[in-house]
Amino acid sequence: MRTKLGSVLAATVLATGLGVAMAPSASAADNCWADGDGIRSWCRNVSGAPVYGYIGNNHIYPDPTKVVGYMYSNPSWFYCKLDGQAWVGGPHPTRWLLTVADNGKLGYMKDTAIYSETDPVRNC
C-alpha cells in the first residue's frame, strides 16, 4: 500500500512540476498595438481587473486606494502610460495605464493587470 501511495504521489509531483516548467513566461507576451486613430493602444489584459481613480483633479496621479470600475473586456484600449507612480510590481514596477473602465469612468489600470508588453503604448 505504501509503495502504491508513494508512486501516486511521485507521479503527481512530477506532473505538476512539468506543468509549471512548460508554462509560458511573461517575456513571451505580445506587444500592445496602436489603434488606427493614433490615440489609443490595444492590449491583452486580465478580465475583471480593477480600474483605479486619480488623486486630485489633474488626472496625472493614480490613486491605488480608489477603485472606480472594472475592465471585463479583453483586449482593452489604453490612452497612454505613466511611469514613476505608485509601486505595482512586475516588469514595469511603477507603470500605470490611463483608460476608461467598462462603467465609463476614467482611471488607471496597473501594468501588472496587462498581459501584453506595454512599452509600445505612448507616454502620457
Residue frames as a rotation matrix with the C-alpha (Angstrom) as fourth column:
MET 1
0.567 0.824 0.000 0.00
0.824 -0.567 0.000 0.00
0.000 0.000 -1.000 0.00
ARG 2
0.447 -0.469 -0.762 2.81
0.146 -0.802 0.579 2.43
-0.882 -0.370 -0.290 0.85
THR 3
-0.618 -0.722 0.311 4.58
0.395 0.058 0.917 1.70
-0.680 0.690 0.249 -2.42
LYS 4
-0.182 0.646 0.742 1.41
0.968 -0.017 0.252 2.37
0.175 0.763 -0.622 -4.41
LEU 5
0.786 0.473 -0.399 0.73
0.570 -0.805 0.167 5.61
-0.241 -0.359 -0.902 -2.49
GLY 6
0.072 -0.866 -0.494 4.34
0.147 -0.481 0.864 6.70
-0.987 -0.135 0.093 -2.95
SER 7
-0.647 -0.287 0.706 4.13
0.690 0.174 0.703 6.04
-0.324 0.942 0.085 -6.69
VAL 8
0.309 0.851 0.425 0.93
0.923 -0.376 0.080 8.08
0.228 0.368 -0.902 -6.99
LEU 9
0.755 -0.072 -0.651 2.46
0.298 -0.848 0.439 10.98
-0.584 -0.526 -0.619 -5.04
ALA 10
-0.317 -0.946 -0.063 5.65
0.265 -0.152 0.952 10.88
-0.911 0.285 0.299 -7.11
ALA 11
-0.452 0.220 0.865 3.65
0.892 0.099 0.441 10.89
0.012 0.970 -0.241 -10.35
THR 12
0.659 0.751 -0.040 1.57
0.751 -0.656 0.077 13.83
0.031 -0.081 -0.996 -9.11
VAL 13
0.450 -0.585 -0.674 4.65
0.130 -0.704 0.698 15.85
-0.883 -0.402 -0.241 -8.16
LEU 14
-0.587 -0.705 0.398 6.30
0.465 0.108 0.879 15.06
-0.662 0.701 0.265 -11.49
ALA 15
-0.116 0.630 0.768 3.21
0.972 -0.086 0.217 16.03
0.203 0.772 -0.603 -13.49
THR 16
0.822 0.410 -0.395 2.80
0.515 -0.831 0.210 19.25
-0.243 -0.376 -0.894 -11.52
GLY 17
0.092 -0.894 -0.438 6.45
0.159 -0.421 0.893 20.11
-0.983 -0.151 0.103 -11.98
LEU 18
-0.629 -0.290 0.722 6.25
0.717 0.144 0.682 19.56
-0.302 0.946 0.118 -15.73
GLY 19
0.361 0.849 0.385 3.16
0.913 -0.405 0.037 21.76
0.188 0.338 -0.922 -15.93
VAL 20
0.757 -0.153 -0.636 4.98
0.209 -0.864 0.457 24.59
-0.619 -0.479 -0.622 -14.21
ALA 21
-0.272 -0.962 -0.001 8.10
0.247 -0.071 0.966 24.17
-0.930 0.262 0.257 -16.31
MET 22
-0.575 0.070 0.815 6.11
0.814 0.153 0.561 24.33
-0.085 0.986 -0.145 -19.54
ALA 23
0.493 0.781 -0.383 4.09
0.731 -0.611 -0.304 27.44
-0.471 -0.130 -0.872 -18.63
PRO 24
0.314 -0.381 0.870 4.85
0.710 -0.514 -0.481 30.42
0.630 0.769 0.109 -20.89
SER 25
-0.418 -0.548 -0.724 6.95
0.877 -0.453 -0.163 33.21
-0.239 -0.703 0.670 -19.45
ALA 26
0.448 0.562 -0.695 5.92
0.417 -0.819 -0.394 36.84
-0.791 -0.113 -0.601 -19.16
SER 27
-0.372 -0.679 -0.633 8.56
-0.310 -0.552 0.774 37.69
-0.875 0.484 -0.005 -21.76
ALA 28
-0.807 0.110 0.580 6.57
0.524 0.588 0.616 35.66
-0.273 0.801 -0.532 -24.29
ALA 29
0.130 0.923 -0.362 3.74
0.537 -0.372 -0.757 38.24
-0.833 -0.096 -0.544 -24.21
ASP 30
-0.068 -0.073 0.995 2.92
0.961 -0.274 0.045 40.05
0.269 0.959 0.089 -27.43
ASN 31
-0.932 -0.330 -0.151 3.14
0.355 -0.916 -0.188 43.83
-0.077 -0.229 0.970 -27.64
CYS 32
0.073 0.893 -0.444 0.23
0.367 -0.438 -0.821 46.22
-0.927 -0.103 -0.360 -27.30
TRP 33
-0.538 -0.224 0.813 -0.75
0.840 -0.059 0.540 47.56
-0.073 0.973 0.220 -30.73
ALA 34
-0.877 0.130 -0.463 -1.77
-0.092 -0.990 -0.104 51.02
-0.472 -0.049 0.880 -31.92
ASP 35
0.114 0.967 0.226 -5.35
0.579 0.120 -0.806 51.77
-0.807 0.223 -0.546 -32.89
GLY 36
-0.100 -0.108 0.989 -5.96
0.981 -0.175 0.080 53.36
0.164 0.979 0.123 -36.28
ASP 37
0.837 0.498 0.225 -6.86
0.452 -0.862 0.227 56.66
0.307 -0.088 -0.948 -34.57
GLY 38
-0.015 -0.954 0.299 -3.28
0.329 -0.287 -0.900 57.17
0.944 0.085 0.318 -33.36
ILE 39
0.021 0.104 0.994 -4.54
-0.755 -0.651 0.084 57.97
0.656 -0.752 0.065 -29.87
ARG 40
0.581 0.314 0.751 -5.28
-0.766 0.522 0.375 54.59
-0.275 -0.793 0.544 -28.28
SER 41
-0.562 -0.677 -0.476 -3.39
-0.732 0.674 -0.094 51.33
0.385 0.296 -0.874 -27.95
TRP 42
0.642 0.753 -0.143 -4.94
-0.637 0.629 0.445 47.90
0.425 -0.195 0.884 -27.53
CYS 43
-0.570 -0.808 0.151 -3.54
-0.743 0.428 -0.514 45.40
0.351 -0.405 -0.844 -25.02
ARG 44
0.098 0.515 -0.851 -4.47
0.115 0.844 0.524 41.97
0.988 -0.150 0.023 -23.72
ASN 45
-0.495 -0.196 0.846 -5.42
-0.698 -0.491 -0.522 42.28
0.518 -0.849 0.106 -20.07
VAL 46
-0.957 0.217 -0.195 -6.81
0.291 0.729 -0.619 40.43
0.008 -0.649 -0.760 -17.06
SER 47
-0.294 0.929 0.226 -10.61
0.093 -0.208 0.974 40.33
0.951 0.307 -0.025 -17.38
GLY 48
0.649 0.628 -0.429 -12.21
0.528 0.035 0.849 41.81
0.548 -0.777 -0.309 -14.27
ALA 49
-0.383 -0.872 -0.306 -9.14
0.879 -0.242 -0.411 43.86
0.284 -0.426 0.859 -13.33
PRO 50
0.416 0.536 -0.734 -9.86
0.760 -0.648 -0.043 46.96
-0.499 -0.540 -0.677 -11.25
VAL 51
-0.043 -0.355 0.934 -9.51
0.648 -0.721 -0.245 50.44
0.760 0.595 0.261 -12.71
TYR 52
-0.118 -0.148 -0.982 -8.32
0.959 -0.274 -0.074 52.97
-0.258 -0.950 0.174 -10.16
GLY 53
0.869 0.477 0.133 -9.17
0.493 -0.861 -0.129 56.64
0.053 0.177 -0.983 -9.82
TYR 54
-0.061 -0.885 0.461 -6.76
0.620 -0.395 -0.677 59.52
0.782 0.244 0.574 -9.57
ILE 55
-0.133 -0.107 -0.985 -5.61
0.931 -0.353 -0.088 61.91
-0.339 -0.929 0.147 -6.86
GLY 56
-0.513 -0.038 -0.858 -6.96
0.061 -0.998 0.007 65.43
-0.856 -0.048 0.514 -7.20
ASN 57
0.570 0.808 -0.150 -8.40
0.004 -0.185 -0.983 66.95
-0.822 0.560 -0.109 -10.36
ASN 58
0.134 -0.601 -0.788 -5.36
-0.851 -0.478 0.219 66.82
-0.508 0.641 -0.575 -12.63
HIS 59
0.916 0.400 -0.045 -5.62
-0.372 0.800 -0.470 63.12
-0.152 0.447 0.881 -13.63
ILE 60
0.375 -0.835 -0.403 -1.84
-0.566 0.139 -0.813 62.56
0.734 0.533 -0.420 -13.50
TYR 61
-0.672 -0.600 0.435 -1.54
-0.711 0.358 -0.605 60.65
0.207 -0.716 -0.667 -10.23
PRO 62
-0.102 0.639 -0.762 -3.22
-0.087 0.757 0.647 57.22
0.991 0.132 -0.021 -9.94
ASP 63
-0.146 0.152 0.978 -4.86
-0.978 -0.169 -0.120 56.55
0.147 -0.974 0.173 -6.57
PRO 64
-0.648 -0.205 -0.734 -4.18
-0.283 0.959 -0.018 52.89
0.707 0.196 -0.679 -5.67
THR 65
-0.944 0.329 -0.025 -6.78
0.132 0.308 -0.942 53.06
-0.303 -0.892 -0.335 -2.87
LYS 66
-0.231 0.893 -0.387 -9.75
-0.474 -0.451 -0.756 54.13
-0.849 0.009 0.528 -5.02
VAL 67
-0.804 0.074 0.590 -11.37
0.477 0.674 0.565 51.63
-0.356 0.735 -0.577 -7.41
VAL 68
-0.529 0.613 -0.587 -13.68
-0.587 -0.764 -0.269 53.43
-0.613 0.203 0.763 -9.86
GLY 69
0.565 0.719 -0.405 -14.64
-0.806 0.374 -0.460 50.45
-0.179 0.586 0.790 -12.01
TYR 70
0.031 -0.502 0.864 -13.54
-0.079 0.861 0.503 47.20
-0.996 -0.084 -0.013 -13.60
MET 71
-0.168 -0.183 -0.969 -12.32
-0.967 -0.161 0.198 46.13
-0.193 0.970 -0.150 -17.03
TYR 72
0.218 0.334 0.917 -14.10
-0.205 0.934 -0.291 42.98
-0.954 -0.125 0.272 -18.20
SER 73
0.954 0.097 -0.283 -13.31
-0.289 0.049 -0.956 43.47
-0.078 0.994 0.075 -21.88
ASN 74
0.044 -0.967 0.252 -10.21
-0.274 0.231 0.933 41.80
-0.961 -0.110 -0.255 -23.30
PRO 75
-0.484 -0.871 -0.086 -8.42
0.853 -0.448 -0.267 43.13
0.194 -0.202 0.960 -25.21
SER 76
0.603 0.599 -0.527 -8.95
0.713 -0.701 0.018 46.66
-0.359 -0.387 -0.849 -23.96
TRP 77
0.300 -0.489 0.819 -7.72
0.593 -0.577 -0.562 50.05
0.747 0.654 0.116 -25.12
PHE 78
0.307 -0.354 -0.884 -5.50
0.826 -0.363 0.432 52.49
-0.473 -0.862 0.181 -23.26
TYR 79
0.997 0.065 0.053 -4.74
0.081 -0.901 -0.426 56.17
0.020 0.429 -0.903 -23.88
CYS 80
0.321 -0.925 0.203 -1.21
-0.441 -0.336 -0.832 56.27
0.838 0.178 -0.516 -22.51
LYS 81
0.491 -0.252 -0.834 1.19
0.688 0.700 0.194 55.03
0.535 -0.669 0.517 -19.83
LEU 82
0.645 -0.315 0.697 2.72
-0.568 -0.808 0.160 56.70
0.512 -0.499 -0.699 -16.77
ASP 83
0.210 -0.650 -0.730 5.96
0.592 0.679 -0.434 55.55
0.778 -0.341 0.527 -15.14
GLY 84
-0.754 -0.625 0.203 7.29
0.190 -0.504 -0.843 56.65
0.629 -0.596 0.499 -11.76
GLN 85
0.032 0.850 0.526 3.95
-0.667 -0.374 0.645 56.32
0.745 -0.371 0.555 -9.96
ALA 86
0.296 0.154 0.942 2.82
-0.911 0.341 0.231 54.11
-0.286 -0.927 0.242 -7.03
TRP 87
-0.718 -0.691 0.089 4.51
-0.660 0.716 0.227 50.69
-0.220 0.104 -0.970 -6.84
VAL 88
0.464 0.875 -0.137 2.68
-0.877 0.432 -0.211 47.86
-0.125 0.218 0.968 -8.64
GLY 89
0.066 -0.523 0.850 5.47
-0.221 0.823 0.523 45.29
-0.973 -0.222 -0.061 -9.13
GLY 90
0.778 0.252 0.575 6.14
0.394 0.518 -0.760 43.27
-0.489 0.817 0.304 -12.27
PRO 91
0.066 -0.815 0.575 8.49
0.996 0.086 0.007 44.13
-0.055 0.572 0.818 -15.14
HIS 92
-0.402 -0.093 0.911 7.45
0.253 -0.967 0.014 47.81
0.880 0.236 0.413 -15.02
PRO 93
-0.481 0.169 -0.860 7.08
0.835 0.386 -0.391 48.25
0.266 -0.907 -0.327 -11.25
THR 94
-0.543 0.304 -0.783 5.76
0.344 -0.770 -0.537 51.83
-0.766 -0.561 0.313 -11.25
ARG 95
-0.984 0.154 -0.091 3.76
-0.140 -0.354 0.924 51.86
0.110 0.922 0.370 -14.51
TRP 96
-0.291 0.957 0.023 0.05
0.292 0.112 -0.950 52.64
-0.911 -0.269 -0.312 -14.78
LEU 97
-0.904 0.032 0.426 -2.05
0.421 -0.108 0.901 52.96
0.075 0.994 0.084 -17.95
LEU 98
-0.656 0.676 -0.337 -4.84
-0.417 -0.696 -0.585 55.51
-0.630 -0.243 0.738 -18.47
THR 99
-0.900 0.435 0.012 -8.10
0.286 0.571 0.770 54.02
0.328 0.696 -0.638 -19.74
VAL 100
-0.367 0.866 0.340 -11.86
-0.895 -0.428 0.125 54.05
0.253 -0.258 0.932 -19.30
ALA 101
-0.839 0.113 0.532 -13.45
-0.206 0.839 -0.503 51.29
-0.504 -0.532 -0.681 -17.18
ASP 102
-0.814 0.552 0.179 -16.40
0.501 0.513 0.697 49.36
0.293 0.657 -0.694 -18.58
ASN 103
0.071 0.860 -0.505 -18.72
0.949 -0.215 -0.232 51.57
-0.308 -0.463 -0.831 -16.50
GLY 104
0.556 0.145 0.819 -17.43
0.629 -0.718 -0.300 54.68
0.544 0.681 -0.490 -18.34
LYS 105
0.953 -0.231 -0.197 -15.22
0.011 -0.622 0.783 56.04
-0.303 -0.748 -0.590 -15.53
LEU 106
0.561 -0.827 0.023 -11.79
-0.295 -0.226 -0.928 57.42
0.773 0.514 -0.371 -16.41
GLY 107
0.811 -0.325 0.487 -8.97
-0.469 0.137 0.872 55.83
-0.350 -0.936 -0.041 -14.45
TYR 108
-0.043 -0.942 -0.332 -5.77
-0.976 0.110 -0.187 53.82
0.212 0.316 -0.925 -14.39
MET 109
0.966 0.195 -0.170 -5.03
-0.168 0.972 0.164 50.13
0.197 -0.129 0.972 -14.65
LYS 110
0.397 -0.858 0.326 -1.93
-0.503 0.093 0.859 48.63
-0.767 -0.505 -0.395 -13.07
ASP 111
-0.022 -0.525 -0.851 0.65
-0.988 0.142 -0.062 47.38
0.154 0.839 -0.522 -15.56
THR 112
-0.861 -0.351 0.367 0.59
-0.441 0.875 -0.199 44.02
-0.252 -0.333 -0.909 -13.76
ALA 113
-0.046 0.918 0.393 -3.04
-0.071 0.390 -0.918 43.53
-0.996 -0.070 0.047 -14.91
ILE 114
0.665 0.194 -0.721 -1.95
-0.689 -0.212 -0.693 43.64
-0.287 0.958 -0.007 -18.56
TYR 115
0.637 -0.386 0.667 -0.53
0.325 0.919 0.221 40.57
-0.699 0.076 0.711 -20.30
SER 116
0.742 -0.324 0.587 0.81
0.577 -0.137 -0.805 42.42
0.342 0.936 0.085 -23.34
GLU 117
-0.328 -0.886 -0.328 4.12
0.928 -0.368 0.067 44.28
-0.180 -0.282 0.942 -23.27
THR 118
0.651 0.716 -0.251 3.15
0.697 -0.695 -0.176 47.92
-0.301 -0.060 -0.952 -22.65
ASP 119
-0.305 -0.855 -0.419 6.36
0.504 -0.518 0.691 49.61
-0.808 0.000 0.589 -23.86
PRO 120
-0.705 -0.011 0.709 4.77
0.689 -0.247 0.681 50.49
0.168 0.969 0.181 -27.26
VAL 121
0.432 0.896 -0.102 1.96
0.893 -0.410 0.184 52.49
0.124 -0.170 -0.978 -25.56
ARG 122
-0.001 -0.439 0.898 2.63
0.324 -0.850 -0.415 56.23
0.946 0.291 0.143 -25.84
ASN 123
-0.712 -0.319 -0.626 3.62
0.694 -0.182 -0.696 58.22
0.108 -0.930 0.351 -22.76
CYS 124
0.441 0.881 -0.172 1.05
0.897 -0.428 0.110 60.47
0.023 -0.203 -0.979 -21.08
